[in-house]
Amino acid sequence: MQRRRRRQRGQVVLEYVIMLVLLTFFSLSLLALIGAFSNQGSRMIELVSADFP
């Protein structure tokens, strides 16, 4: 019985670690996309608001 509990505890810890890694990867990729789109957005605003002689 004790051995079974230890194995289940290890599985729960492993699942939490996997979810933490996936969440971190998702957050970093979302930040990269936000950065890319904000740079593109600022370029578009500069082009639209350019002064023509």
N, C-alpha and C positions, 0 to 999 in steps of 0.2 A: 504493500500500500504506500509506504514512504517513497519508494522508487518511482511509482506512478505520479505522485504529486510533484516530485522534483522535475520529472520530464515535462509535465504540464506547465510548471512555472517557467521552465526554459523556453517552451514554445511561446508563451505569452510575451516574454521579454524579447524574443526574436521577432515576433510580429510587431511589437512596438518599435523596435529598431528599424525594421523595414519600412514601416509607415513614416517614421521620422525622416529617413533618408529620402523617401519619395516626396514628402512634403517640402523638404529643403530643396530638392531638385526642381520641383514645380514652382516654388517661390522665386528661385534664382532665374529660371527661364521666363517667368512672368515679368520680373524686373528688367531683364534684358529686352523683352519685347516693348515694354513701356518706354524704356530709354530710346530704342530705335524709332518708335512712332513719335515721340516728342521731338526728336531731332528732325524727322521728316516734316512734322507739323510746323516747326519754326521756319524751316526752309520755305514751305508753302506760304506762310504769312509774309515772309520777306519778299517773295516774288509778287504776291498780290498787292502789297503795299508799296511797291517800288514807284518812285517818282519818275514820270516821263517828262522830258523837256518840251 
